[in-house]
Each structure stands twice: as C-alpha cells, then as structure tokens.
Amino acid sequence: MPRDARRLTSHARAVRPLATLFLAVALLATQAVALPAPVAADSPPSGEYVPHRVWQMKSNCVWAAGAMLLDKWTHGGTRVTQTTLRRAANKKKGGASLYDLSRGIAGVTGLRLRFSPGYGDTMSWWQLLDRLAHGGGAVLIGDYGRLPAHYTRWDRSFANKRKSSHAVYVQSYDRVQGRVWLMDPLAGGNFPGEWIPVETLHRFASFEHGKVMAAATPAGRRPRTAPLTDHAYRLSGPHLSGSAVAGGTLVVQAGLKIAFGFPNPAAHRFVARWEPILPASPPIPTGPSRAVVDSEPAPGSEAATTPVETVTVSAAVKAGRRGFRVAVPVPATAGRYRLHLGLAEAGRRTLIRTFRTIEVEVVTPYAGTVALPKAGEVTAGSPLSIKVGVANIGTFDWRSDATPTDDPRLEAPTTQTLLVLTWRSRGGTEQPAAQLPIELAPGTTAKLKVDLVAPDQAGTWTLTSDIVNVVRGALSSTGRSLPTMAVLVDPRGLAAEP
C-alpha cells in the first residue's frame, strides 16, 4: 500500500452501528432503483445515490473503499471511518484483504459481506457490471500499475512499484458508452470521481479462474445474460442470403463479436420495415393542349400492384457462433424496397439495435437472371461462341413435370423452360439467335456455352435475352428487365484478327 498518510475528509465521520433489519430494507430499496444513462461525459452519475468519497490514510485503500461501499449500501444511513472498520476487523496495521473488510463490516454492523471469488458471492466480470448497472456499488481489487498515467496521477511512485495491489470503489455502469464511475481512495482533495472506460478498468482488475476479485452490494436478481445494448456485444452486417421472393422469406444474418467473456445474448427477433421505392411520375405535358393519358391496362394484361410499406417480424432466434441468422418474411407484392432492419427482444417490437438500410428487389415466384458478355465484335455471317449464366432466383420450378424414364414405350418429358436469344438491329428488325433448354430447380444456376451465327447484315446489333416457360410464359412479360449484349458486326473480310 502507498505511504500517503492523510486524515479523513470531514464527511467521513463515525456513527453508531445500525440494526441488521434496517440495512436489509435499505439494500432492497437500493436494488429496486433503475439507473438512467449518464448524459455528460465528465459529470457524475445522476438519479442515484453516490456515496461520500473517502480519502484513504496509509495502507487503507480497502478500508476507505469499504466505507464508501457501506455508505452506498445504506444510502447514507451508515457512514463509518476507515479506522473504525480496521479496528473492528482487528487488523492493526499493513494491507488488508476483502476477507478483512468482511470481518470489519460484520464487527460494525452485524452483517456479513460476501465477496468474490469463492466467498459466498462469486461473480464473473459481466455479472459485476450488471450489478453496477442496476444500482449497486463495489470494491474492486486490482493492480494500480496497470492503469494508464491519467488514472495513476494521484500516486505515480506507487504505480511504478513492482507490487501495486490497490482497491477502488466503482458504481454506475453505462452500458452504451462502456464506462464506469470510479472513486479512487488515492484521489486528493474534494475530487468526486471520474468515468473510466470498461476496457481500462478490466485491465486493472484481478481475477481468479475467470472470477473477479470484488465485494459488491448484494444483487436483487441473478441474470443469465446481459442485454444486447451492452457495448460488449458488437454487431456487424446485416447480410442477405438468396433472393427476396414475394410472399416468401429472406435469410438475414448479423455478425456478433462478444468481449470480456460476456455470455451469449438472449433470443431476439428481426423486425423489418419494407419501404417501397416508387418510380418517378412522368412529367405532365404543358401547353395550350394537354394529352389524355389512358391509365387502364392494355387488353389481356394485368395491372401491376403498387407495393405499400410493410412491417414483418421474424421468429425469435438465439445467437450462434456466427451471430444471428434467421428467415425474415417478405412482402407479398413484388417491387423495389428499402429494407430497414433492427433487432428486438423476443415478445417485444421495440428495437434495441438497428442496422444500415439496404435496397432489395422483391421478385415474383417466377423470376430469373441472365448474365451475358458486355460486348463483342464478329464478322457478318460467321460463328460466335459466348458464355451465358442463368439462375432461377424464384420459387417456381423450371423443370419438366414429367419424370424421366428409360422405358421407350413411355413418352419422354417435354422441355419446360427455354433460354431465348434474339438478334435485334438498330432499326428494330429481329431474327432468332438461339433457343436452349434450361431445366433449373429454384435456387440453382447453370453456365452455358452458346454457339451463335452472326447476322449477315453489318452494323451494330443487340443480342437480347429472355426466359420462356410453357406455363408462365416469357419472363420479360412480368416486367423484369433482362440483360443485352452489344455486338459490332463487320462486313465480311474486314473484321480484326482475334
């Protein structure tokens, strides 16, 4: 302990011991008070009882911190001097332990102070912080030399010693900011205390077999986990897997990293708000006459349904090794959406964590994608080979309904779905390029090598793509745009050598 002989401040005065019953009632009152989050970076916590700080005498850090703990425990009902506690423990000189502090409090008040580890109140780090977050206070044992210079400014020589075991008083854990209110018995004058980052305090603390060395005001409850709002839970993402099919589900994953040995969080649900991205309205003609726009759909076609804002909620899921992963319901109407995602506790809809907004295209059950090369050049009438990628991103099966068979007497299954490629000139002239069967199950892809023949007429041509199913028809008729490929067709004999 440091050689810093100081007298107690005027507020640390001896009083008569209180009855055990009074202390128990005061304890329950303390644990029932919920702590508001601190608002100012340098101001002491508000809305809760902060004990009078005790300035330690020689080798008295445990007794000074214990006096603050007893003051906090009883909300000012019992204030004793560090000397009174030392005498009650029959510890005449030298350093002290939490066991000595427990004996001193028992001698003054008749209560037994249980502490961690292994003395009736074993706590892990996160359990100590949870107790501080619910109105408690604690005496924490650690190594003064492991603190940064800012926090050891009260006694630099002690911090530089090889053995610098020290006791401090802490309370008021701010979960979101990740900080704790520190009242160091070495601090001089009327210094009230200061906020210290949890990472820094954790580096100071001493542990045995993963349990923290501390004595705290007793807990009114024993939590199994901490809330996801705690800074120890670091979320990333979200990441989307697969396609968003109207009326189906979309797999969403949020990565999770857990610090300081905190346990896995409780089960949570994803709450998704689907905000439709509506196309811009066409400009209204101006002038002496105004065109009449026919808003009715074309004969034989169906009017497109306008998507509306929708909120969907997933099932509750517990965090696994890679974080949260769950299927989120998708709106029943296809279109483009801004997806706003957040996490809520199971059984509640109030978001406690939110993520970045993602733009998502909700497709119909009959949906697919085609990948073509961006451009090409070929001699008129000559062969051309390209690589094409096709994917069934919907839930409608493109395969034939019939089951293949080796029996020649049975009719072979007919092709169900075709990839259709078409040449289109600048003037709008079209001519077939290729038709290939693509029997794909939902969620599968295929890579094809397609052999074509260039048009005989030179110029700039566009190779268009479409997917045609015998039941659902052309994919282009659903309003989904498919890629095209620009091809420069040179006159015969003038094409550049490959």
Order of alpha helices (4+ residues) and beta strands (2+ residues): alpha-alpha-alpha-alpha-alpha-beta-alpha-beta-beta-beta-alpha-beta-beta-beta-beta-beta-beta-beta-beta-beta-beta-beta-beta-beta-beta-beta-beta-beta-beta-beta-beta-beta
